[in-house]
Amino acid sequence: MPLRLAHAQDLPAITAIYAAAFYDEEMMGALMHPHRESFPEDYRRYWADRVSEWYWDYSSQLVVTYTLDQRNEGSREVLTGVGSWIRHGEGWERCWGVWGKWDPLFSYTKHLWSGRRGTGWYLNFLGVDPAYQRQGYGRLMATWGVEQAKRENITASVISGTDRDRFYRRCGFEVMGGHVSDGEGNPLKGMTEGGSILFYDPKVD
């Protein structure tokens, strides 16, 4: 089950994977894009713009999984999933801001990424083509960043989707830090079932 860093020529396929994987997802589907069925090109353009930003951002790593299509002469890579990992901390400030367009919402919880957790890897978005889900591709991309964090002795974190806590815990994010709806006056309160903030924390000697 191969995994590699994304290439520029992968961006259209990555866009299609994210658009399909998150179409029915609670936050990125119904909440943020309630009219995606009526305006499919706008929905696709949203993902194309995000993917381009992440690919050209020096603090971001796009990792992809793939399978080989050998039905014709030779073999051809078919992308099966993509993970957007962001390296944060001193010296890794992003040109789009620590949380990009989500700054106002994450002002309620960004204190969780302070102190020893101020430097680490953050799993921004993980998507697997619906045709290849439940085959281990998602776990491979999720553990990529955890292994990077272990090598650097820093934290790794993720905001879990609905009913995904168990999956991420099995990938190494074993510490519950909070929820995206925490904090007085948080506009996300009561709007999402998912949103657990999970961490891998390195062992302290």
N, CA, C and O of each residue as an XYZ file, in Angstrom:
820
protein
N       0.860     -1.192      0.000
C       0.000      0.000      0.000
C       0.895      1.240      0.000
O       1.259      1.731      1.068
N       1.257      1.756     -1.186
C       2.269      2.814     -1.269
C       1.755      4.172     -0.798
O       0.567      4.481     -0.893
N       2.700      4.975     -0.283
C       2.444      6.353      0.140
C       3.632      7.192     -0.312
O       4.777      6.743     -0.251
N       3.355      8.417     -0.767
C       4.421      9.332     -1.180
C       3.932     10.768     -1.019
O       2.752     11.015     -0.771
N       4.867     11.711     -1.167
C       4.501     13.119     -1.186
C       3.850     13.456     -2.530
O       4.176     12.864     -3.559
N       2.938     14.403     -2.499
C       2.207     14.773     -3.706
C       3.090     15.540     -4.679
O       4.028     16.227     -4.274
N       2.778     15.415     -5.975
C       3.413     16.186     -7.035
C       2.399     17.191     -7.584
O       1.194     17.059     -7.370
N       2.907     18.186     -8.287
C       2.022     19.218     -8.838
C       0.963     18.625     -9.765
O      -0.174     19.096     -9.793
N       1.332     17.605    -10.515
C       0.372     17.008    -11.450
C      -0.730     16.224    -10.738
O      -1.708     15.818    -11.366
N      -0.575     16.012     -9.436
C      -1.597     15.307     -8.664
C      -2.756     16.205     -8.248
O      -3.803     15.700     -7.841
N      -2.596     17.514     -8.340
C      -3.562     18.432     -7.729
C      -4.999     18.237     -8.220
O      -5.910     18.263     -7.392
N      -5.255     18.043     -9.521
C      -6.659     17.799     -9.928
C      -7.246     16.539     -9.296
O      -8.401     16.546     -8.870
N      -6.470     15.463     -9.229
C      -6.974     14.233     -8.608
C      -7.186     14.421     -7.114
O      -8.147     13.892     -6.555
N      -6.297     15.171     -6.457
C      -6.441     15.449     -5.023
C      -7.713     16.250     -4.777
O      -8.455     15.971     -3.835
N      -7.964     17.243     -5.622
C      -9.193     18.041     -5.504
C     -10.424     17.145     -5.594
O     -11.349     17.276     -4.792
N     -10.439     16.241     -6.559
C     -11.585     15.348     -6.747
C     -11.767     14.435     -5.533
O     -12.898     14.167     -5.129
N     -10.671     13.957     -4.950
C     -10.767     13.076     -3.781
C     -11.366     13.820     -2.599
O     -12.276     13.313     -1.942
N     -10.865     15.019     -2.322
C     -11.403     15.785     -1.198
C     -12.878     16.122     -1.422
O     -13.685     15.996     -0.500
N     -13.234     16.542     -2.622
C     -14.625     16.905     -2.897
C     -15.556     15.720     -2.686
O     -16.658     15.887     -2.165
N     -15.127     14.525     -3.083
C     -15.959     13.330     -2.902
C     -15.982     12.866     -1.460
O     -17.033     12.494     -0.939
N     -14.811     12.887     -0.805
C     -14.714     12.364      0.557
C     -15.492     13.204      1.559
O     -16.016     12.672      2.538
N     -15.575     14.517      1.325
C     -16.225     15.406      2.299
C     -17.614     15.853      1.861
O     -18.215     16.708      2.512
N     -18.129     15.300      0.788
C     -19.420     15.758      0.260
C     -20.539     15.606      1.291
O     -21.379     16.495      1.426
N     -20.556     14.501      2.009
C     -21.610     14.255      2.998
C     -21.119     14.427      4.428
O     -21.819     14.058      5.371
N     -19.924     14.983      4.599
C     -19.376     15.171      5.939
C     -20.086     16.331      6.634
O     -20.493     17.294      5.984
N     -20.230     16.238      7.936
C     -21.040     17.178      8.698
C     -20.593     18.629      8.545
O     -21.405     19.491      8.208
N     -19.330     18.906      8.786
C     -18.844     20.282      8.795
C     -18.599     20.810      7.383
O     -19.161     21.832      6.989
N     -17.756     20.108      6.623
C     -17.351     20.612      5.312
C     -18.416     20.402      4.243
O     -18.372     21.033      3.187
N     -19.367     19.521      4.511
C     -20.454     19.291      3.576
C     -21.655     20.161      3.887
O     -21.799     21.252      3.334
N     -22.516     19.681      4.769
C     -23.797     20.347      5.012
C     -23.658     21.725      5.636
O     -24.396     22.639      5.268
N     -22.728     21.900      6.574
C     -22.639     23.173      7.286
C     -21.999     24.266      6.438
O     -22.530     25.373      6.351
N     -20.866     23.965      5.813
C     -20.143     24.993      5.065
C     -20.602     25.129      3.614
O     -20.476     26.195      3.011
N     -21.134     24.038      3.059
C     -21.544     24.076      1.649
C     -22.961     23.506      1.490
O     -23.147     22.472      0.849
N     -23.949     24.178      2.069
C     -25.313     23.641      2.027
C     -25.916     23.604      0.623
O     -26.884     22.879      0.393
N     -25.362     24.374     -0.324
C     -25.911     24.430     -1.687
C     -24.982     23.749     -2.691
O     -25.009     24.069     -3.879
N     -24.159     22.810     -2.214
C     -23.184     22.155     -3.096
C     -23.845     21.345     -4.204
O     -23.266     21.169     -5.276
N     -25.063     20.848     -3.950
C     -25.751     20.090     -4.992
C     -26.208     20.997     -6.127
O     -26.167     20.607     -7.293
N     -26.640     22.197     -5.787
C     -27.099     23.147     -6.806
C     -25.938     23.829     -7.523
O     -26.060     24.224     -8.682
N     -24.798     23.963     -6.818
C     -23.647     24.659     -7.390
C     -22.405     23.787     -7.241
O     -21.497     24.135     -6.486
N     -22.352     22.660     -7.947
C     -21.234     21.722     -7.792
C     -19.882     22.307     -8.183
O     -18.862     21.939     -7.601
N     -19.857     23.217     -9.165
C     -18.578     23.784     -9.581
C     -18.008     24.699     -8.507
O     -16.791     24.755     -8.333
N     -18.862     25.418     -7.783
C     -18.394     26.259     -6.682
C     -17.788     25.395     -5.576
O     -16.763     25.740     -4.987
N     -18.437     24.276     -5.311
C     -17.926     23.347     -4.293
C     -16.566     22.789     -4.717
O     -15.640     22.726     -3.909
N     -16.447     22.388     -5.970
C     -15.179     21.862     -6.462
C     -14.102     22.935     -6.432
O     -12.956     22.651     -6.084
N     -14.455     24.166     -6.793
C     -13.492     25.263     -6.800
C     -12.970     25.543     -5.392
O     -11.795     25.864     -5.214
N     -13.837     25.421     -4.405
C     -13.384     25.605     -3.019
C     -12.222     24.663     -2.722
O     -11.188     25.084     -2.205
N     -12.400     23.392     -3.051
C     -11.352     22.421     -2.770
C     -10.126     22.653     -3.636
O      -9.005     22.478     -3.159
N     -10.298     23.035     -4.877
C      -9.156     23.314     -5.745
C      -8.305     24.443     -5.182
O      -7.077     24.369     -5.210
N      -8.950     25.486     -4.672
C      -8.217     26.618     -4.095
C      -7.465     26.189     -2.836
O      -6.305     26.554     -2.649
N      -8.127     25.413     -1.973
C      -7.457     24.976     -0.732
C      -6.264     24.083     -1.054
O      -5.190     24.244     -0.473
N      -6.449     23.151     -1.970
C      -5.372     22.222     -2.316
C      -4.176     22.986     -2.872
O      -3.034     22.670     -2.535
N      -4.415     23.969     -3.703
C      -3.329     24.765     -4.259
C      -2.582     25.516     -3.152
O      -1.352     25.563     -3.152
N      -3.323     26.100     -2.216
C      -2.695     26.801     -1.092
C      -1.797     25.855     -0.301
O      -0.655     26.189      0.013
N      -2.316     24.682      0.015
C      -1.542     23.743      0.823
C      -0.310     23.254      0.077
O       0.756     23.110      0.676
N      -0.437     23.001     -1.199
C       0.695     22.465     -1.947
C       1.854     23.466     -1.991
O       3.014     23.070     -1.872
N       1.551     24.756     -2.160
C       2.603     25.754     -2.301
C       3.015     26.367     -0.969
O       3.912     27.210     -0.946
N       2.400     25.981      0.124
C       2.767     26.481      1.454
C       3.939     25.653      1.980
O       3.831     24.432      2.097
N       5.059     26.312      2.299
C       6.255     25.571      2.699
C       6.069     24.812      4.016
O       6.813     23.871      4.292
N       5.089     25.207      4.830
C       4.879     24.537      6.108
C       3.891     23.370      5.998
O       3.553     22.740      7.000
N       3.434     23.089      4.783
C       2.436     22.032      4.574
C       3.038     20.882      3.782
O       3.887     21.087      2.914
N       2.590     19.676      4.088
C       2.966     18.497      3.320
C       1.696     17.759      2.910
O       0.885     17.387      3.757
N       1.534     17.555      1.625
C       0.443     16.737      1.116
C       0.995     15.339      0.852
O       1.908     15.169      0.043
N       0.444     14.345      1.533
C       0.857     12.967      1.299
C      -0.297     12.235      0.628
O      -1.460     12.457      0.965
N       0.021     11.377     -0.304
C      -1.011     10.651     -1.042
C      -0.738      9.154     -0.980
O       0.409      8.716     -0.884
N      -1.809      8.388     -1.035
C      -1.712      6.945     -1.212
C      -2.212      6.608     -2.608
O      -2.962      7.373     -3.214
N      -1.794      5.471     -3.104
C      -2.195      5.109     -4.462
C      -2.157      3.598     -4.644
O      -1.550      2.865     -3.864
N      -2.819      3.169     -5.689
C      -2.749      1.786     -6.123
C      -2.306      1.789     -7.580
O      -2.316      2.833     -8.231
N      -1.922      0.639     -8.087
C      -1.475      0.546     -9.469
C      -2.540     -0.133    -10.313
O      -2.983     -1.242    -10.014
N      -2.939      0.554    -11.366
C      -3.900      0.011    -12.327
C      -3.110     -0.721    -13.410
O      -2.423     -0.095    -14.218
N      -3.212     -2.023    -13.421
C      -2.446     -2.827    -14.369
C      -3.346     -3.514    -15.400
O      -2.974     -4.527    -15.992
N      -4.521     -2.950    -15.600
C      -5.458     -3.554    -16.553
C      -4.970     -3.406    -17.991
O      -5.235     -4.262    -18.835
N      -4.258     -2.318    -18.261
C      -3.717     -2.113    -19.606
C      -2.221     -2.433    -19.601
O      -1.659     -2.788    -18.566
N      -1.609     -2.308    -20.720
C      -0.177     -2.578    -20.823
C       0.592     -1.619    -19.914
O       0.365     -0.410    -19.947
N       1.502     -2.163    -19.104
C       2.204     -1.352    -18.135
C       1.340     -1.144    -16.903
O       0.397     -1.899    -16.667
N       1.659     -0.122    -16.115
C       0.878      0.176    -14.910
C       0.750      1.688    -14.758
O       1.596      2.453    -15.220
N      -0.319      2.089    -14.106
C      -0.601      3.509    -13.917
C      -1.040      3.737    -12.486
O      -1.855      2.987    -11.949
N      -0.493      4.784    -11.867
C      -0.892      5.120    -10.506
C      -2.315      5.680    -10.488
O      -2.682      6.506    -11.324
N      -3.100      5.221     -9.531
C      -4.428      5.777     -9.274
C      -4.442      6.235     -7.820
O      -4.322      5.418     -6.907
N      -4.589      7.541     -7.604
C      -4.593      8.059     -6.239
C      -5.830      7.566     -5.498
O      -6.934      7.568     -6.042
N      -5.635      7.146     -4.256
C      -6.732      6.617     -3.447
C      -7.070      7.508     -2.258
O      -8.179      7.437     -1.729
N      -6.129      8.342     -1.832
C      -6.377      9.194     -0.688
C      -5.335     10.279     -0.569
O      -4.285     10.227     -1.210
N      -5.638     11.279      0.272
C      -4.715     12.390      0.474
C      -4.836     12.907      1.898
O      -5.930     12.995      2.454
N      -3.698     13.244      2.475
C      -3.653     13.844      3.797
C      -2.887     15.153      3.747
O      -1.784     15.212      3.204
N      -3.466     16.199      4.309
C      -2.815     17.504      4.392
C      -2.278     17.677      5.807
O      -3.047     17.820      6.757
N      -0.963     17.663      5.943
C      -0.294     17.843      7.230
C       0.364     19.220      7.276
O       0.968     19.655      6.296
N       0.248     19.898      8.405
C       0.830     21.221      8.584
C       1.823     21.182      9.739
O       1.500     20.723     10.834
N       3.025     21.663      9.484
C       4.054     21.781     10.528
C       3.922     23.158     11.146
O       4.027     24.158     10.437
N       3.694     23.237     12.452
C       3.500     24.531     13.101
C       4.507     24.706     14.228
O       5.074     23.738     14.735
N       4.716     25.952     14.606
C       5.655     26.265     15.669
C       6.618     27.352     15.238
O       6.525     27.863     14.122
N       7.544     27.707     16.116
C       8.491     28.775     15.841
C       9.282     28.484     14.568
O       9.856     27.405     14.415
N       9.305     29.449     13.665
C      10.004     29.277     12.407
C       9.165     28.666     11.314
O       9.605     28.568     10.168
N       7.939     28.247     11.660
C       7.080     27.595     10.666
C       5.768     28.352     10.480
O       4.773     27.768     10.051
N       5.758     29.657     10.801
C       4.536     30.431     10.669
C       4.079     30.432      9.213
O       4.887     30.596      8.299
N       2.803     30.251      9.011
C       2.249     30.174      7.666
C       1.863     31.564      7.169
O       1.432     32.412      7.949
N       2.022     31.790      5.864
C       1.688     33.093      5.307
C       0.188     33.372      5.397
O      -0.230     34.525      5.299
N      -0.627     32.327      5.583
C      -2.084     32.514      5.670
C      -2.544     32.657      7.114
O      -3.747     32.734      7.367
N      -1.609     32.695      8.074
C      -1.981     32.752      9.483
C      -1.976     31.365     10.082
O      -2.021     30.371      9.358
N      -1.921     31.291     11.399
C      -1.822     30.004     12.075
C      -2.990     29.102     11.714
O      -2.805     27.902     11.510
N      -4.187     29.662     11.631
C      -5.364     28.859     11.322
C      -6.043     29.298     10.038
O      -7.157     28.861      9.751
N      -5.394     30.150      9.261
C      -5.980     30.553      7.994
C      -7.338     31.195      8.181
O      -7.518     32.013      9.083
N      -8.297     30.836      7.342
C      -9.623     31.443      7.359
C     -10.423     31.068      8.599
O     -11.483     31.640      8.852
N      -9.915     30.102      9.381
C     -10.665     29.653     10.553
C     -10.282     30.415     11.816
O     -10.748     30.057     12.898
N      -9.442     31.466     11.719
C      -8.962     32.172     12.897
C     -10.058     32.532     13.904
O      -9.901     32.221     15.085
N     -11.169     33.176     13.493
C     -12.168     33.584     14.487
C     -12.751     32.425     15.279
O     -13.020     32.571     16.471
N     -12.952     31.274     14.640
C     -13.537     30.145     15.338
C     -12.529     29.489     16.278
O     -12.867     29.156     17.414
N     -11.304     29.303     15.816
C     -10.334     28.583     16.624
C      -9.684     29.454     17.681
O      -8.828     28.977     18.426
N     -10.072     30.727     17.766
C      -9.575     31.557     18.860
C     -10.053     31.018     20.202
O      -9.470     31.335     21.239
N     -11.112     30.204     20.191
C     -11.645     29.639     21.430
C     -10.818     28.452     21.931
O     -10.862     28.125     23.117
N     -10.081     27.818     21.055
C      -9.384     26.587     21.447
C      -7.895     26.591     21.126
O      -7.204     25.631     21.467
N      -7.373     27.633     20.484
C      -5.983     27.579     20.045
C      -4.995     27.575     21.213
O      -3.813     27.298     21.013
N      -5.464     27.882     22.443
C      -4.576     27.777     23.600
C      -4.120     26.336     23.831
O      -3.115     26.093     24.497
N      -4.874     25.381     23.270
C      -4.481     23.983     23.423
C      -3.165     23.685     22.707
O      -2.469     22.729     23.050
N      -2.826     24.505     21.711
C      -1.576     24.331     20.965
C      -0.518     25.307     21.485
O       0.098     26.038     20.708
N      -0.314     25.312     22.796
C       0.681     26.197     23.408
C       1.634     25.357     24.249
O       1.423     24.157     24.423
N       2.670     25.982     24.763
C       3.647     25.250     25.563
C       4.344     24.191     24.730
O       4.787     24.470     23.615
N       4.448     22.981     25.256
C       5.100     21.896     24.532
C       4.351     21.543     23.244
O       4.941     21.010     22.304
N       3.059     21.841     23.205
C       2.278     21.548     22.005
C       2.349     22.663     20.967
O       1.702     22.580     19.923
N       3.122     23.693     21.244
C       3.230     24.803     20.310
C       3.978     24.449     19.034
O       3.835     25.127     18.017
N       4.771     23.393     19.087
C       5.491     22.915     17.912
C       5.033     21.502     17.604
O       5.048     20.638     18.481
N       4.633     21.264     16.386
C       4.157     19.920     16.069
C       3.635     19.801     14.649
O       3.785     20.702     13.824
N       3.018     18.663     14.396
C       2.361     18.368     13.120
C       0.859     18.314     13.346
O       0.386     17.681     14.290
N       0.117     18.979     12.479
C      -1.349     19.024     12.585
C      -1.959     18.414     11.328
O      -1.665     18.848     10.214
N      -2.809     17.406     11.512
C      -3.498     16.780     10.381
C      -4.689     17.646     10.004
O      -5.733     17.612     10.655
N      -4.517     18.414      8.956
C      -5.482     19.418      8.532
C      -6.726     18.784      7.922
O      -7.837     19.029      8.392
N      -6.553     17.970      6.877
C      -7.664     17.261      6.240
C      -7.173     15.902      5.760
O      -6.100     15.791      5.167
N      -7.960     14.884      6.019
C      -7.667     13.532      5.572
C      -8.857     13.031      4.772
O      -9.974     12.972      5.287
N      -8.622     12.668      3.509
C      -9.712     12.200      2.670
C      -9.315     10.984      1.865
O      -8.205     10.911      1.337
N     -10.220     10.031      1.771
C     -10.000      8.827      0.966
C     -11.131      8.735     -0.052
O     -12.300      8.928      0.281
N     -10.770      8.440     -1.288
C     -11.772      8.232     -2.330
C     -12.794      7.205     -1.833
O     -12.407      6.127     -1.381
N     -14.093      7.523     -1.909
C     -15.111      6.584     -1.412
C     -14.959      5.169     -1.952
O     -15.329      4.215     -1.269
N     -14.426      5.008     -3.153
C     -14.251      3.674     -3.733
C     -13.157      2.875     -3.048
O     -13.067      1.661     -3.231
N     -12.314      3.552     -2.250
C     -11.182      2.871     -1.618
C     -11.200      2.980     -0.092
O     -10.203      2.681      0.564
N     -12.319      3.403      0.463
C     -12.399      3.522      1.919
C     -12.441      2.156      2.595
O     -12.827      1.149      2.001
N     -12.028      2.161      3.859
C     -11.983      0.953      4.706
C     -11.016     -0.101      4.150
O     -11.247     -1.304      4.273
N      -9.932      0.381      3.539
C      -8.901     -0.521      3.036
C      -7.528     -0.198      3.622
O      -6.519     -0.743      3.174
N      -7.484      0.694      4.629
C      -6.237      1.000      5.309
C      -5.508      2.234      4.817
O      -4.485      2.611      5.388
N      -6.014      2.877      3.762
C      -5.326      4.045      3.226
C      -5.356      5.218      4.209
O      -4.351      5.905      4.386
N      -6.497      5.445      4.843
C      -6.605      6.547      5.790
C      -5.659      6.389      6.964
O      -5.021      7.352      7.389
N      -5.567      5.185      7.484
C      -4.675      4.959      8.624
C      -3.219      5.185      8.239
O      -2.440      5.707      9.037
N      -2.850      4.803      7.042
C      -1.475      4.990      6.584
C      -1.109      6.473      6.564
O      -0.016      6.845      6.989
N      -2.008      7.315      6.076
C      -1.727      8.753      6.003
C      -1.798      9.417      7.368
O      -1.055     10.361      7.636
N      -2.682      8.937      8.234
C      -2.786      9.507      9.580
C      -1.543      9.206     10.411
O      -1.065     10.065     11.151
N      -1.027      8.002     10.292
C       0.152      7.633     11.079
C       1.428      8.253     10.520
O       2.436      8.315     11.224
N       1.406      8.716      9.261
C       2.588      9.372      8.691
C       3.040     10.530      9.571
O       4.217     10.628      9.918
N       2.109     11.403      9.931
C       2.460     12.565     10.738
C       2.820     12.206     12.162
O       3.676     12.851     12.767
N       2.174     11.176     12.711
C       2.521     10.728     14.061
C       3.959     10.221     14.090
O       4.703     10.501     15.030
N       4.344      9.485     13.070
C       5.720      8.988     13.002
C       6.708     10.136     12.826
O       7.798     10.110     13.398
N       6.331     11.145     12.035
C       7.191     12.334     11.909
C       7.374     12.995     13.277
O       8.484     13.378     13.647
N       6.270     13.125     14.023
C       6.320     13.754     15.341
C       7.194     12.955     16.303
O       7.944     13.532     17.091
N       7.099     11.639     16.240
C       7.929     10.803     17.116
C       9.409     11.019     16.831
O      10.221     11.116     17.751
N       9.754     11.094     15.548
C      11.160     11.285     15.187
C      11.688     12.630     15.676
O      12.859     12.741     16.036
N      10.824     13.661     15.692
C      11.239     14.993     16.111
C      10.972     15.250     17.593
O      11.340     16.302     18.116
N      10.336     14.297     18.270
C       9.975     14.432     19.683
C       9.077     15.650     19.915
O       9.284     16.430     20.845
N       8.075     15.790     19.044
C       7.106     16.868     19.159
C       5.698     16.275     19.099
O       5.532     15.063     18.953
N       4.690     17.136     19.212
C       3.305     16.673     19.245
C       2.742     16.496     17.836
O       3.279     17.025     16.863
N       1.660     15.747     17.752
C       0.839     15.664     16.540
C      -0.607     15.798     16.979
O      -0.971     15.341     18.063
N      -1.433     16.417     16.152
C      -2.812     16.667     16.556
C      -3.752     16.568     15.376
O      -3.341     16.644     14.218
N      -5.036     16.395     15.699
C      -6.068     16.296     14.688
C      -7.395     16.713     15.303
O      -7.609     16.526     16.501
N      -8.275     17.270     14.505
C      -9.652     17.517     14.921
C     -10.503     16.451     14.255
O     -10.620     16.409     13.030
N     -11.088     15.604     15.059
C     -11.782     14.419     14.558
C     -13.155     14.764     13.993
O     -13.831     15.669     14.482
N     -13.551     14.040     12.969
C     -14.895     14.162     12.437
C     -15.879     13.316     13.239
O     -15.495     12.645     14.196
N     -17.133     13.353     12.848
C     -18.170     12.602     13.539
C     -17.855     11.101     13.527
O     -17.596     10.513     12.477
N     -17.883     10.503     14.713
C     -17.666      9.057     14.878
C     -16.283      8.607     14.417
O     -16.114      7.454     14.020
N     -15.293      9.495     14.461
C     -13.948      9.132     14.012
C     -12.936      9.082     15.154
O     -11.757      8.825     14.912
N     -13.367      9.321     16.383
C     -12.419      9.337     17.503
C     -11.678      8.004     17.638
O     -10.458      7.985     17.800
N     -12.401      6.915     17.572
C     -11.775      5.602     17.736
C     -10.724      5.375     16.663
O      -9.644      4.864     16.959
N     -11.018      5.741     15.434
C     -10.062      5.576     14.346
C      -8.774      6.334     14.645
O      -7.683      5.776     14.529
N      -8.894      7.603     15.031
C      -7.695      8.399     15.266
C      -6.929      7.937     16.497
O      -5.701      8.015     16.525
N      -7.631      7.462     17.505
C      -6.925      6.922     18.666
C      -6.078      5.715     18.259
O      -4.960      5.547     18.747
N      -6.595      4.894     17.387
C      -5.846      3.734     16.921
C      -4.653      4.147     16.065
O      -3.707      3.376     15.903
N      -4.693      5.346     15.523
C      -3.569      5.851     14.728
C      -2.507      6.526     15.588
O      -1.458      6.920     15.077
N      -2.765      6.665     16.888
C      -1.765      7.232     17.789
C      -2.160      8.510     18.489
O      -1.421      8.994     19.347
N      -3.323      9.079     18.143
C      -3.793     10.300     18.799
C      -4.580      9.897     20.055
O      -5.810      9.841     20.023
N      -3.896      9.626     21.124
C      -4.508      8.977     22.283
C      -4.993      9.943     23.361
O      -5.691      9.525     24.285
N      -4.639     11.226     23.264
C      -4.948     12.189     24.320
C      -6.062     13.127     23.869
O      -5.944     13.792     22.840
N      -7.148     13.178     24.645
C      -8.235     14.106     24.358
C      -7.879     15.480     24.909
O      -7.650     15.633     26.109
N      -7.832     16.483     24.026
C      -7.483     17.820     24.476
C      -8.681     18.719     24.714
O      -8.628     19.618     25.553
N      -9.765     18.482     23.980
C     -10.944     19.320     24.101
C     -11.840     19.104     22.905
O     -11.787     18.062     22.251
N     -12.675     20.109     22.619
C     -13.630     20.024     21.513
C     -13.691     21.376     20.827
O     -13.535     22.410     21.477
N     -13.917     21.378     19.520
C     -13.937     22.644     18.771
C     -15.048     23.579     19.231
O     -14.988     24.778     18.956
N     -16.052     23.067     19.917
C     -17.152     23.913     20.381
C     -16.941     24.418     21.807
O     -17.813     25.094     22.352
N     -15.793     24.102     22.422
C     -15.519     24.560     23.787
C     -15.380     26.080     23.825
O     -15.025     26.707     22.827
N     -15.660     26.652     24.968
C     -15.476     28.086     25.168
C     -16.778     28.855     25.150
O     -17.636     28.616     24.301
N     -16.926     29.776     26.084
C     -18.146     30.582     26.177
C     -18.322     31.440     24.928
O     -17.405     32.152     24.520
N     -19.495     31.367     24.331
C     -19.794     32.159     23.148
C     -19.319     31.553     21.846
O     -19.436     32.179     20.793
N     -18.783     30.342     21.899
C     -18.294     29.691     20.683
C     -19.464     29.427     19.729
O     -20.411     28.737     20.107
N     -19.420     29.957     18.508
C     -20.549     29.781     17.579
C     -20.741     28.347     17.109
O     -21.786     28.018     16.548
N     -19.739     27.480     17.332
C     -19.882     26.084     16.925
C     -20.612     25.240     17.960
O     -20.935     24.082     17.694
N     -20.874     25.794     19.121
C     -21.525     25.021     20.168
C     -22.894     24.529     19.702
O     -23.744     25.314     19.280
N     -23.088     23.205     19.790
C     -24.349     22.599     19.404
C     -24.537     22.406     17.916
O     -25.586     21.929     17.484
N     -23.529     22.771     17.113
C     -23.690     22.680     15.661
C     -23.050     21.441     15.060
O     -23.324     21.111     13.906
N     -22.210     20.750     15.806
C     -21.491     19.617     15.245
C     -21.338     18.505     16.271
O     -21.057     18.765     17.441
N     -21.523     17.263     15.831
C     -21.308     16.122     16.701
C     -19.824     15.771     16.779
O     -19.321     15.388     17.835
N     -19.133     15.906     15.653
C     -17.701     15.674     15.647
C     -16.975     16.884     16.200
O     -17.596     17.848     16.650
N     -15.644     16.823     16.162
C     -14.872     17.984     16.607
C     -13.996     17.743     17.808
O     -13.512     18.699     18.412
N     -13.772     16.479     18.180
C     -12.843     16.199     19.269
C     -11.434     16.601     18.843
O     -11.016     16.322     17.719
N     -10.708     17.255     19.739
C      -9.331     17.655     19.477
C      -8.423     16.639     20.153
O      -8.352     16.566     21.380
N      -7.726     15.852     19.327
C      -6.936     14.731     19.831
C      -5.451     14.979     19.581
O      -5.069     15.601     18.590
N      -4.615     14.477     20.505
C      -3.181     14.705     20.420
C      -2.411     13.399     20.555
O      -2.837     12.469     21.239
N      -1.270     13.357     19.887
C      -0.181     12.461     20.260
C       0.823     13.343     20.974
O       1.295     14.329     20.408
N       1.153     13.006     22.198
C       2.146     13.765     22.960
C       3.380     12.906     23.164
O       3.266     11.745     23.557
N       4.577     13.466     22.900
C       5.791     12.679     23.120
C       6.019     12.454     24.607
O       5.569     13.235     25.445
N       6.712     11.393     24.913
C       7.026     11.101     26.300
C       8.044     12.093     26.829
O       8.987     12.467     26.131
N       7.847     12.513     28.064
C       8.744     13.471     28.710
C       9.706     12.702     29.601
O       9.280     11.947     30.475
N      11.004     12.892     29.384
C      12.003     12.185     30.182
C      12.016     12.704     31.626
O      12.797     12.225     32.448
